[in-house]
Amino acid sequence: MVSSLNSEPAQTVAVLGAGSWGTALAALIARHGHHTVLWGRDAASIAMIDQGQQNTRYLPGIPLPDTLRATTDLAAALSGADLVLVAVPSHAFADTLRLLAPHRPEAAGVSWATKGFEPGSGRFLHEVAAEVLGPGVPLAVVTGPSFAKEVALGLPTALTVHSDTAAFAQSVAGVLHGPSFRAYTGEDMLGAELGGAMKNVLAVATGVADGMELGLNARAGLITRGLNEMLRLNRALGGQPETLMGLAGLGDLVLTCTGDLSRNRRLGLALGRGQSIDEAVTAIGQVVESVQTADEVMRLARRHGVELPIAEAVYAVLHGEITPGEGLRQLMAREQKAEYPTALFG
């Protein structure tokens, strides 16, 4: 069988995680002519998806392709898969890999559209995947500026796939690429994952500023200086600066800091308007990655001696150490200095 959208042979793809992002990606891949199976735990939701209707909890009102299959049976979802795409929250990432490992077809590489770090250890997800799955398994991260709802609706989107194995990055990008979806490739998994995680923390900062009605100048300043913080930490960790100037960094940062579909931005908006963290998270109703990611970003920064004033202020606000107003005053009280005291690309 050949995909109707390109000359590449159709593949069998197992998408693990039936939240908004996993459902949107599974629908996208199915529409591209690939045999796609979506796995999730909620039997009622999975049954509705499998009948070609919709994911009423996460993507209500958006029809899904009739060819998309869904199941709660993990072994069945992975049977015959050419590649696996994991789309679960970061706190469930390691456990999901442990569950899939014994059922993974030997030739199937594993990719993920999960953003964040391993809770507690702060490890990058590619490090977790390598440990759980062992050597020889092709790995790739799918990341970039993308809201699940817009992907499910078929609106134009561009993402990037990074892998140590160029052929596997191309294979993953091949099933994603289509008329309304551009998929690029790269080889910097660390930089791509750092951008995808750290932008969530910075989105809280811009959300707080907008919630406090500080204006568009403040928003632009926070985004630009936030990118600077991403580049500084990325350099200390050994990532490629070009990665963060592209879709995995700047692109995702701008989208998450300005788009109200972002859960992390909405958390910041609520905090800036005076709500508590618990109230805001409850109102959002889904996992807000920045709450845990801020801890891991600051752990990395302190380990490598990198100063991240915006991320540190977000961390302090999320831990109740300071109010959003106090965080703003601390940032504005910092001494005047050169915009780039050291080279970021040298």
Sequence and secondary structure as in RCSB ss.txt:
>XXXX:A:sequence
MVSSLNSEPAQTVAVLGAGSWGTALAALIARHGHHTVLWGRDAASIAMIDQGQQNTRYLPGIPLPDTLRATTDLA
AALSGADLVLVAVPSHAFADTLRLLAPHRPEAAGVSWATKGFEPGSGRFLHEVAAEVLGPGVPLAVVTGPSFAKE
VALGLPTALTVHSDTAAFAQSVAGVLHGPSFRAYTGEDMLGAELGGAMKNVLAVATGVADGMELGLNARAGLITR
GLNEMLRLNRALGGQPETLMGLAGLGDLVLTCTGDLSRNRRLGLALGRGQSIDEAVTAIGQVVESVQTADEVMRL
ARRHGVELPIAEAVYAVLHGEITPGEGLRQLMAREQKAEYPTALFG
>XXXX:A:secstr
 B TTSSSB  EEEEE  SHHHHHHHHHHHHTT EEEEE S HHHHHHHHTTS  TTTSTT    TT EEES HH
HHHTT SEEEE   GGGHHHHHHHHGGGS TT EEEE   SB TTT  BHHHHHHHHH TT  EEEEESS  HHH
HHTT  EEEEEEESSHHHHHHHHHHH BTTEEEEEES HHHHHHHHHHHHHHHHHHHHHHHTT  HHHHHHHHHH
HHHHHHHHHHHHT  HHHHTSIIIIIHHHHHHH TT HHHHHHHHHHTT  HHHHHHHH S  THHHHHHHHHHH
HHHHT   HHHHHHHHHHTTSS HHHHHHHHHTS    S SS S  
